[in-house]
Amino acid sequence: MMGRVRRFANDIKSDIDAELRSEDLKRLQLELQQQELQLNDELRRGMQPVEEVIRRPDQALIEAVKQASPASQSHETLNVEGVKD
């Protein structure tokens, strides 16, 4: 009879331990999901200035293209030998 009571108590203890571990794992999973969302938000906010710089046309480059060759502005062209037509 005492053996049965001990087994029963051990089974209950094992069940309680398993449930506590399960709850701890669920809590940990929720915390990790929240941290992932926070990190993603931080990364998005951190990348916004970088994306703006990448997408913004470089004004110096635009001016350089506009002023690239005086021949294009005066509608003169050069042939293969570099002589004006």
Buried (B, 14 or more C-beta within 10 A) or exposed (E): EEEEEEEEEEEEEEEEEEEEEEEEEEEEEEEEEEEEEEEEEEEEEEEEEEEEEEEEEEEEEEEEEEEEEEEEEEEEEEEEEEEEE
